[in-house]
Amino acid sequence: MLCPSAQPDMQGAVAFGVVQGTPSDPKVGYLTDIIPATPELLAVTGPIPPVEVFRFAAGCAENGCKHFQNCNCQLIERIVTLLPPTVDQLPACEIRPQCRWWLQSGKAACLRCPQVVTQNYQPTEAMRQAAEPKSVA
């Protein structure tokens, strides 16, 4: 399974989207083909961090991730609960068949996915809450 909220330096990372929109309302535009996160791809962003330009996916780290608990991704659970849909139909996404968010939460995840960017400088309060892992007592 692929995590659609991965870092570019994770093993097997691929770019599947491009960050578009504005700083206050970023949106992901989906690529028609995934692109391996090679040093050459990461270099095309120049001085801008690659996560500000691309959205990456990589193998789900499961228990190695702060958002994973009880055999599920809690990040997408919070996103589906706290954030409204931003599109009314499934985006054309090349990772969907292997995407943990899709496999776990289905259409509800995909309708919210375009608003999720790795580096959001002006997140809403709901986005900030969704991104924050719950501490386990």
OpenMM code with the backbone's topology and positions (N, CA, C; nanometers):
from openmm import Vec3, app, unit

residues = "MET LEU CYS PRO SER ALA GLN PRO ASP MET GLN GLY ALA VAL ALA PHE GLY VAL VAL GLN GLY THR PRO SER ASP PRO LYS VAL GLY TYR LEU THR ASP ILE ILE PRO ALA THR PRO GLU LEU LEU ALA VAL THR GLY PRO ILE PRO PRO VAL GLU VAL PHE ARG PHE ALA ALA GLY CYS ALA GLU ASN GLY CYS LYS HIS PHE GLN ASN CYS ASN CYS GLN LEU ILE GLU ARG ILE VAL THR LEU LEU PRO PRO THR VAL ASP GLN LEU PRO ALA CYS GLU ILE ARG PRO GLN CYS ARG TRP TRP LEU GLN SER GLY LYS ALA ALA CYS LEU ARG CYS PRO GLN VAL VAL THR GLN ASN TYR GLN PRO THR GLU ALA MET ARG GLN ALA ALA GLU PRO LYS SER VAL ALA".split()
positions = [
    Vec3(0.0833, -0.1185, 0.0000),
    Vec3(0.0000, 0.0000, 0.0000),
    Vec3(0.0877, 0.1248, 0.0000),
    Vec3(0.0385, 0.2267, -0.0665),
    Vec3(0.1117, 0.3525, -0.0740),
    Vec3(0.0507, 0.4570, 0.0184),
    Vec3(0.1360, 0.5304, 0.0865),
    Vec3(0.0946, 0.6453, 0.1662),
    Vec3(0.0981, 0.7673, 0.0742),
    Vec3(-0.0144, 0.8375, 0.0586),
    Vec3(-0.0156, 0.9555, -0.0275),
    Vec3(0.0328, 1.0830, 0.0415),
    Vec3(0.0919, 1.0666, 0.1580),
    Vec3(0.1428, 1.1803, 0.2333),
    Vec3(0.2884, 1.1542, 0.2720),
    Vec3(0.3654, 1.1070, 0.1750),
    Vec3(0.5032, 1.0649, 0.1996),
    Vec3(0.6032, 1.1781, 0.1763),
    Vec3(0.7226, 1.1534, 0.2213),
    Vec3(0.8343, 1.2449, 0.1986),
    Vec3(0.9136, 1.1964, 0.0772),
    Vec3(0.9762, 1.2869, 0.0037),
    Vec3(1.0476, 1.2465, -0.1177),
    Vec3(1.1696, 1.1592, -0.0940),
    Vec3(1.2229, 1.1593, 0.0287),
    Vec3(1.3417, 1.0778, 0.0560),
    Vec3(1.3073, 0.9369, 0.1054),
    Vec3(1.1794, 0.9040, 0.1112),
    Vec3(1.1405, 0.7694, 0.1525),
    Vec3(1.1691, 0.6717, 0.0391),
    Vec3(1.2039, 0.5498, 0.0751),
    Vec3(1.2361, 0.4486, -0.0250),
    Vec3(1.1180, 0.4283, -0.1199),
    Vec3(1.1473, 0.4305, -0.2503),
    Vec3(1.0453, 0.4075, -0.3515),
    Vec3(0.9498, 0.5226, -0.3730),
    Vec3(0.9804, 0.6414, -0.3204),
    Vec3(0.8893, 0.7559, -0.3332),
    Vec3(0.8675, 0.7930, -0.4795),
    Vec3(0.7431, 0.8343, -0.5067),
    Vec3(0.7050, 0.8808, -0.6399),
    Vec3(0.6258, 1.0100, -0.6257),
    Vec3(0.6407, 1.0979, -0.7240),
    Vec3(0.5570, 1.2170, -0.7309),
    Vec3(0.4302, 1.1777, -0.8049),
    Vec3(0.3147, 1.2138, -0.7480),
    Vec3(0.1880, 1.1850, -0.8153),
    Vec3(0.1025, 1.3097, -0.8321),
    Vec3(0.1501, 1.4212, -0.7794),
    Vec3(0.0758, 1.5457, -0.7925),
    Vec3(0.1675, 1.6661, -0.7887),
    Vec3(0.1126, 1.7784, -0.8342),
    Vec3(0.1834, 1.9065, -0.8334),
    Vec3(0.1003, 2.0036, -0.7504),
    Vec3(0.1663, 2.0764, -0.6613),
    Vec3(0.0969, 2.1737, -0.5780),
    Vec3(0.0649, 2.2959, -0.6633),
    Vec3(-0.0629, 2.3302, -0.6633),
    Vec3(-0.1116, 2.4459, -0.7385),
    Vec3(-0.1915, 2.5342, -0.6438),
    Vec3(-0.2594, 2.6314, -0.6971),
    Vec3(-0.3422, 2.7190, -0.6152),
    Vec3(-0.2615, 2.8340, -0.5600),
    Vec3(-0.3005, 2.8776, -0.4423),
    Vec3(-0.2371, 2.9918, -0.3773),
    Vec3(-0.1847, 2.9488, -0.2402),
    Vec3(-0.0991, 3.0311, -0.1779),
    Vec3(-0.0519, 2.9956, -0.0438),
    Vec3(-0.1673, 2.9778, 0.0563),
    Vec3(-0.2737, 3.0539, 0.0421),
    Vec3(-0.3856, 3.0407, 0.1354),
    Vec3(-0.4848, 2.9323, 0.0945),
    Vec3(-0.4764, 2.8849, -0.0289),
    Vec3(-0.5679, 2.7805, -0.0763),
    Vec3(-0.4960, 2.6879, -0.1740),
    Vec3(-0.3956, 2.6130, -0.1230),
    Vec3(-0.3228, 2.5222, -0.2123),
    Vec3(-0.4097, 2.4031, -0.2511),
    Vec3(-0.3892, 2.3543, -0.3719),
    Vec3(-0.4601, 2.2369, -0.4226),
    Vec3(-0.3617, 2.1521, -0.5009),
    Vec3(-0.3845, 2.0226, -0.4985),
    Vec3(-0.3003, 1.9302, -0.5736),
    Vec3(-0.3620, 1.9063, -0.7103),
    Vec3(-0.2788, 1.9205, -0.8129),
    Vec3(-0.3154, 1.8794, -0.9476),
    Vec3(-0.2489, 1.7448, -0.9709),
    Vec3(-0.3241, 1.6479, -1.0165),
    Vec3(-0.2722, 1.5116, -1.0273),
    Vec3(-0.2013, 1.4901, -1.1604),
    Vec3(-0.0866, 1.4237, -1.1546),
    Vec3(-0.0085, 1.3923, -1.2737),
    Vec3(-0.0731, 1.2756, -1.3486),
    Vec3(-0.0571, 1.2729, -1.4796),
    Vec3(-0.1121, 1.1617, -1.5581),
    Vec3(-0.0253, 1.0369, -1.5458),
    Vec3(0.0980, 1.0521, -1.5023),
    Vec3(0.1884, 0.9392, -1.4757),
    Vec3(0.2659, 0.9709, -1.3488),
    Vec3(0.2889, 0.8696, -1.2673),
    Vec3(0.3730, 0.8912, -1.1500),
    Vec3(0.5186, 0.9028, -1.1958),
    Vec3(0.5971, 0.9767, -1.1189),
    Vec3(0.7372, 0.9999, -1.1529),
    Vec3(0.8223, 0.9610, -1.0329),
    Vec3(0.9180, 0.8709, -1.0497),
    Vec3(1.0059, 0.8359, -0.9373),
    Vec3(1.0753, 0.9602, -0.8819),
    Vec3(1.0883, 0.9652, -0.7518),
    Vec3(1.1517, 1.0793, -0.6846),
    Vec3(1.3032, 1.0652, -0.6907),
    Vec3(1.3556, 1.0788, -0.8100),
    Vec3(1.4996, 1.0682, -0.8317),
    Vec3(1.5670, 1.1998, -0.7933),
    Vec3(1.6982, 1.1978, -0.7733),
    Vec3(1.7697, 1.3236, -0.7472),
    Vec3(1.7459, 1.4260, -0.8584),
    Vec3(1.7323, 1.3779, -0.9826),
    Vec3(1.7091, 1.4698, -1.0943),
    Vec3(1.5738, 1.5386, -1.0809),
    Vec3(1.4707, 1.4635, -1.0433),
    Vec3(1.3386, 1.5250, -1.0257),
    Vec3(1.3421, 1.6248, -0.9108),
    Vec3(1.4015, 1.5859, -0.8006),
    Vec3(1.4059, 1.6741, -0.6845),
    Vec3(1.4855, 1.8010, -0.7137),
    Vec3(1.5833, 1.7920, -0.8031),
    Vec3(1.6657, 1.9082, -0.8381),
    Vec3(1.5898, 2.0098, -0.9222),
    Vec3(1.4862, 1.9679, -0.9938),
    Vec3(1.4151, 2.0636, -1.0802),
    Vec3(1.3414, 2.1698, -1.0001),
    Vec3(1.3221, 2.1469, -0.8704),
    Vec3(1.2533, 2.2483, -0.7907),
    Vec3(1.3482, 2.3612, -0.7488),
    Vec3(1.4770, 2.3449, -0.7809),
    Vec3(1.5747, 2.4487, -0.7498),
    Vec3(1.5849, 2.4697, -0.6001),
    Vec3(1.5833, 2.5971, -0.5576),
    Vec3(1.5984, 2.6241, -0.4141),
    Vec3(1.4705, 2.5959, -0.3344),
    Vec3(1.3608, 2.5702, -0.4032),
    Vec3(1.2335, 2.5448, -0.3351),
    Vec3(1.2304, 2.3983, -0.2914),
    Vec3(1.1939, 2.3696, -0.1667),
    Vec3(1.1861, 2.2302, -0.1227),
    Vec3(1.0892, 2.1503, -0.2115),
    Vec3(1.1258, 2.0293, -0.2504),
    Vec3(1.0402, 1.9494, -0.3384),
    Vec3(0.8972, 1.9317, -0.2880),
    Vec3(0.8764, 1.9277, -0.1550),
    Vec3(0.7409, 1.9101, -0.1018),
    Vec3(0.6531, 2.0331, -0.1207),
    Vec3(0.7131, 2.1455, -0.1592),
    Vec3(0.6342, 2.2644, -0.1908),
    Vec3(0.5889, 2.2630, -0.3365),
    Vec3(0.6454, 2.1742, -0.4164),
    Vec3(0.6144, 2.1668, -0.5590),
    Vec3(0.5365, 2.0397, -0.5921),
    Vec3(0.5773, 1.9285, -0.5325),
    Vec3(0.5176, 1.7983, -0.5632),
    Vec3(0.4504, 1.7379, -0.4409),
    Vec3(0.3586, 1.6482, -0.4671),
    Vec3(0.3008, 1.5624, -0.3628),
    Vec3(0.3551, 1.4222, -0.3892),
    Vec3(0.4044, 1.3571, -0.2843),
    Vec3(0.4720, 1.2292, -0.2970),
    Vec3(0.3953, 1.1162, -0.2294),
    Vec3(0.4148, 0.9971, -0.2828),
    Vec3(0.3637, 0.8735, -0.2224),
    Vec3(0.4805, 0.7776, -0.2093),
    Vec3(0.4715, 0.6916, -0.1095),
    Vec3(0.5711, 0.5858, -0.0887),
    Vec3(0.5030, 0.4767, -0.0076),
    Vec3(0.5716, 0.3666, 0.0097),
    Vec3(0.5142, 0.2572, 0.0871),
    Vec3(0.4726, 0.3027, 0.2258),
    Vec3(0.3547, 0.2600, 0.2674),
    Vec3(0.3042, 0.2945, 0.4007),
    Vec3(0.3966, 0.2346, 0.5059),
    Vec3(0.4397, 0.3168, 0.5986),
    Vec3(0.5309, 0.2726, 0.7046),
    Vec3(0.4581, 0.1998, 0.8170),
    Vec3(0.3274, 0.1981, 0.8125),
    Vec3(0.2429, 0.1346, 0.9137),
    Vec3(0.2883, 0.1714, 1.0540),
    Vec3(0.3287, 0.0762, 1.1362),
    Vec3(0.3623, 0.1051, 1.2758),
    Vec3(0.4833, 0.1968, 1.2928),
    Vec3(0.5564, 0.2232, 1.1855),
    Vec3(0.6684, 0.3164, 1.1904),
    Vec3(0.6249, 0.4608, 1.1705),
    Vec3(0.4950, 0.4837, 1.1569),
    Vec3(0.4416, 0.6185, 1.1310),
    Vec3(0.3632, 0.6681, 1.2518),
    Vec3(0.3804, 0.7945, 1.2836),
    Vec3(0.3100, 0.8529, 1.3982),
    Vec3(0.1593, 0.8594, 1.3779),
    Vec3(0.1116, 0.8449, 1.2538),
    Vec3(-0.0324, 0.8515, 1.2258),
    Vec3(-0.0984, 0.7137, 1.2193),
    Vec3(-0.0221, 0.6084, 1.2387),
    Vec3(-0.0768, 0.4730, 1.2232),
    Vec3(-0.1078, 0.4136, 1.3594),
    Vec3(-0.2307, 0.3656, 1.3737),
    Vec3(-0.2726, 0.3070, 1.5010),
    Vec3(-0.3902, 0.2134, 1.4751),
    Vec3(-0.3961, 0.1046, 1.5477),
    Vec3(-0.5069, 0.0085, 1.5340),
    Vec3(-0.5251, -0.0383, 1.3901),
    Vec3(-0.4153, -0.0647, 1.3228),
    Vec3(-0.4151, -0.1168, 1.1846),
    Vec3(-0.4709, -0.0191, 1.0821),
    Vec3(-0.4805, 0.1079, 1.1150),
    Vec3(-0.5329, 0.2070, 1.0215),
    Vec3(-0.4539, 0.3367, 1.0260),
    Vec3(-0.4653, 0.4120, 0.9166),
    Vec3(-0.4076, 0.5456, 0.9103),
    Vec3(-0.5037, 0.6414, 0.9795),
    Vec3(-0.4604, 0.6963, 1.0894),
    Vec3(-0.5443, 0.7898, 1.1637),
    Vec3(-0.5456, 0.9276, 1.0979),
    Vec3(-0.4449, 0.9577, 1.0166),
    Vec3(-0.4432, 1.0859, 0.9461),
    Vec3(-0.5643, 1.0965, 0.8548),
    Vec3(-0.5903, 0.9948, 0.7732),
    Vec3(-0.7054, 1.0044, 0.6835),
    Vec3(-0.8353, 0.9990, 0.7616),
    Vec3(-0.8371, 0.9303, 0.8743),
    Vec3(-0.9575, 0.9294, 0.9579),
    Vec3(-0.9895, 1.0716, 1.0044),
    Vec3(-0.8862, 1.1457, 1.0480),
    Vec3(-0.9075, 1.2841, 1.0933),
    Vec3(-0.9438, 1.3743, 0.9760),
    Vec3(-0.8789, 1.3545, 0.8612),
    Vec3(-0.9089, 1.4359, 0.7431),
    Vec3(-1.0552, 1.4189, 0.7032),
    Vec3(-1.1020, 1.2952, 0.6961),
    Vec3(-1.2410, 1.2686, 0.6567),
    Vec3(-1.3382, 1.3268, 0.7591),
    Vec3(-1.3025, 1.3211, 0.8859),
    Vec3(-1.3898, 1.3720, 0.9916),
    Vec3(-1.3918, 1.5250, 0.9978),
    Vec3(-1.2752, 1.5878, 0.9816),
    Vec3(-1.2633, 1.7319, 1.0074),
    Vec3(-1.2710, 1.8222, 0.8842),
    Vec3(-1.2369, 1.7692, 0.7665),
    Vec3(-1.2299, 1.8555, 0.6483),
    Vec3(-1.3455, 1.8285, 0.5525),
    Vec3(-1.3951, 1.9331, 0.4889),
    Vec3(-1.5018, 1.9141, 0.3908),
    Vec3(-1.4436, 1.8640, 0.2586),
    Vec3(-1.5261, 1.7994, 0.1778),
    Vec3(-1.4797, 1.7644, 0.0426),
    Vec3(-1.4458, 1.8915, -0.0347),
    Vec3(-1.3495, 1.8818, -0.1247),
    Vec3(-1.3139, 1.9979, -0.2072),
    Vec3(-1.3440, 1.9747, -0.3545),
    Vec3(-1.3784, 1.8533, -0.3895),
    Vec3(-1.4207, 1.8204, -0.5259),
    Vec3(-1.5452, 1.7329, -0.5146),
    Vec3(-1.6214, 1.7247, -0.6234),
    Vec3(-1.7439, 1.6452, -0.6172),
    Vec3(-1.7353, 1.5138, -0.6945),
    Vec3(-1.6197, 1.4885, -0.7544),
    Vec3(-1.5982, 1.3592, -0.8189),
    Vec3(-1.4537, 1.3158, -0.7961),
    Vec3(-1.4293, 1.1872, -0.8109),
    Vec3(-1.2955, 1.1351, -0.7853),
    Vec3(-1.1931, 1.1983, -0.8782),
    Vec3(-1.0835, 1.2518, -0.8234),
    Vec3(-0.9766, 1.3031, -0.9083),
    Vec3(-0.9123, 1.1885, -0.9870),
    Vec3(-0.8573, 1.2211, -1.1021),
    Vec3(-0.7842, 1.1219, -1.1823),
    Vec3(-0.6494, 1.1003, -1.1152),
    Vec3(-0.6399, 0.9978, -1.0328),
    Vec3(-0.5214, 0.9740, -0.9508),
    Vec3(-0.4573, 0.8413, -0.9881),
    Vec3(-0.3302, 0.8458, -1.0212),
    Vec3(-0.2577, 0.7266, -1.0657),
    Vec3(-0.2220, 0.6299, -0.9530),
    Vec3(-0.2252, 0.6740, -0.8275),
    Vec3(-0.1887, 0.5824, -0.7193),
    Vec3(-0.3109, 0.5164, -0.6547),
    Vec3(-0.4307, 0.5566, -0.6920),
    Vec3(-0.5513, 0.5095, -0.6238),
    Vec3(-0.5554, 0.3576, -0.5996),
    Vec3(-0.5266, 0.2731, -0.6977),
    Vec3(-0.5384, 0.1291, -0.6722),
    Vec3(-0.4526, 0.0781, -0.5561),
    Vec3(-0.3469, 0.1517, -0.5220),
    Vec3(-0.2564, 0.1101, -0.4137),
    Vec3(-0.2582, 0.2061, -0.2953),
    Vec3(-0.3442, 0.3060, -0.2991),
    Vec3(-0.3452, 0.4112, -0.1972),
    Vec3(-0.4127, 0.3638, -0.0683),
    Vec3(-0.3400, 0.3752, 0.0416),
    Vec3(-0.3965, 0.3373, 0.1717),
    Vec3(-0.5208, 0.4189, 0.2007),
    Vec3(-0.5207, 0.5488, 0.1741),
    Vec3(-0.6361, 0.6316, 0.2047),
    Vec3(-0.7599, 0.5836, 0.1292),
    Vec3(-0.7435, 0.5531, -0.0009),
    Vec3(-0.8548, 0.5029, -0.0816),
    Vec3(-0.9010, 0.3677, -0.0282),
    Vec3(-0.8073, 0.2772, -0.0035),
    Vec3(-0.8418, 0.1429, 0.0419),
    Vec3(-0.9068, 0.1454, 0.1804),
    Vec3(-0.8719, 0.2419, 0.2620),
    Vec3(-0.9263, 0.2518, 0.3970),
    Vec3(-1.0560, 0.3324, 0.4022),
    Vec3(-1.0616, 0.4460, 0.3333),
    Vec3(-1.1756, 0.5376, 0.3484),
    Vec3(-1.2513, 0.5647, 0.2193),
    Vec3(-1.2064, 0.5061, 0.1087),
    Vec3(-1.2794, 0.5158, -0.0167),
    Vec3(-1.2976, 0.6571, -0.0687),
    Vec3(-1.4123, 0.6801, -0.1298),
    Vec3(-1.4426, 0.8067, -0.1969),
    Vec3(-1.4285, 0.9267, -0.1037),
    Vec3(-1.4650, 0.9109, 0.0228),
    Vec3(-1.4539, 1.0220, 0.1183),
    Vec3(-1.3105, 1.0744, 0.1256),
    Vec3(-1.2128, 0.9851, 0.1184),
    Vec3(-1.0724, 1.0275, 0.1200),
    Vec3(-1.0367, 1.1026, -0.0068),
    Vec3(-1.0759, 1.0474, -0.1202),
    Vec3(-1.0399, 1.1076, -0.2488),
    Vec3(-1.1014, 1.2457, -0.2685),
    Vec3(-1.2200, 1.2688, -0.2167),
    Vec3(-1.2859, 1.3986, -0.2322),
    Vec3(-1.2195, 1.5071, -0.1485),
    Vec3(-1.1384, 1.4674, -0.0521),
    Vec3(-1.0673, 1.5628, 0.0339),
    Vec3(-0.9185, 1.5728, -0.0002),
    Vec3(-0.8678, 1.4749, -0.0700),
    Vec3(-0.7246, 1.4644, -0.0981),
    Vec3(-0.6644, 1.5874, -0.1677),
    Vec3(-0.7325, 1.6522, -0.2631),
    Vec3(-0.6682, 1.7648, -0.3318),
    Vec3(-0.6277, 1.8808, -0.2420),
    Vec3(-0.6871, 1.8913, -0.1234),
    Vec3(-0.6510, 2.0023, -0.0346),
    Vec3(-0.5332, 1.9704, 0.0564),
    Vec3(-0.4861, 1.8462, 0.0510),
    Vec3(-0.3764, 1.8037, 0.1387),
    Vec3(-0.2436, 1.8280, 0.0682),
    Vec3(-0.1643, 1.9159, 0.1258),
    Vec3(-0.0292, 1.9412, 0.0758),
    Vec3(0.0673, 1.9198, 0.1916),
    Vec3(0.1874, 1.8774, 0.1611),
    Vec3(0.2842, 1.8442, 0.2655),
    Vec3(0.3260, 1.9673, 0.3445),
    Vec3(0.3514, 2.0760, 0.2764),
    Vec3(0.3950, 2.1983, 0.3423),
    Vec3(0.2889, 2.3054, 0.3224),
    Vec3(0.2060, 2.3243, 0.4225),
    Vec3(0.0988, 2.4227, 0.4152),
    Vec3(0.1332, 2.5360, 0.5111),
    Vec3(0.1584, 2.6546, 0.4571),
    Vec3(0.2013, 2.7672, 0.5382),
    Vec3(0.0858, 2.8432, 0.6012),
    Vec3(-0.0356, 2.8219, 0.5500),
    Vec3(-0.1518, 2.8910, 0.6047),
    Vec3(-0.2668, 2.7924, 0.6250),
    Vec3(-0.2453, 2.6886, 0.7062),
    Vec3(-0.3518, 2.5895, 0.7234),
    Vec3(-0.4699, 2.6467, 0.8013),
    Vec3(-0.5870, 2.5977, 0.7698),
    Vec3(-0.7040, 2.6319, 0.8499),
    Vec3(-0.6906, 2.5616, 0.9849),
    Vec3(-0.7724, 2.6001, 1.0795),
    Vec3(-0.7696, 2.5344, 1.2097),
    Vec3(-0.8061, 2.3871, 1.1950),
    Vec3(-0.9019, 2.3548, 1.1093),
    Vec3(-0.9406, 2.2149, 1.0869),
    Vec3(-0.8246, 2.1360, 1.0266),
    Vec3(-0.7529, 2.1951, 0.9330),
    Vec3(-0.6384, 2.1276, 0.8712),
    Vec3(-0.5290, 2.1052, 0.9758),
    Vec3(-0.5066, 2.2030, 1.0603),
    Vec3(-0.4055, 2.1906, 1.1667),
    Vec3(-0.4444, 2.0762, 1.2615),
    Vec3(-0.5706, 2.0664, 1.2982),
    Vec3(-0.6161, 1.9586, 1.3860),
    Vec3(-0.6047, 1.8226, 1.3167),
    Vec3(-0.6374, 1.8175, 1.1909),
    Vec3(-0.6299, 1.6910, 1.1173),
    Vec3(-0.4858, 1.6410, 1.1079),
    Vec3(-0.3919, 1.7327, 1.0951),
    Vec3(-0.2514, 1.6958, 1.0786),
    Vec3(-0.1844, 1.6529, 1.2080),
    Vec3(-0.2443, 1.6873, 1.3202),
    Vec3(-0.1818, 1.6590, 1.4496),
    Vec3(-0.2189, 1.5198, 1.5002),
    Vec3(-0.1179, 1.4326, 1.5145),
    Vec3(-0.1481, 1.2981, 1.5668),
    Vec3(-0.1968, 1.3058, 1.7108),
    Vec3(-0.2885, 1.2190, 1.7424),
    Vec3(-0.3363, 1.2098, 1.8809),
    Vec3(-0.2320, 1.1338, 1.9611),
    Vec3(-0.2049, 1.1823, 2.0799),
    Vec3(-0.1082, 1.1114, 2.1639),
    Vec3(-0.1756, 0.9892, 2.2263),
    Vec3(-0.0982, 0.8835, 2.2355),
    Vec3(-0.1479, 0.7603, 2.2938),
    Vec3(-0.1039, 0.7541, 2.4389),
    Vec3(-0.1980, 0.7346, 2.5275),
    Vec3(-0.1662, 0.7322, 2.6714),
    Vec3(-0.1100, 0.5977, 2.7119),
] * unit.nanometer
topology = app.Topology()
chain = topology.addChain("A")
for resn in residues:
    res = topology.addResidue(resn, chain)
    for name in ("N", "CA", "C"):
        topology.addAtom(name, app.Element.getBySymbol(name[0]), res)
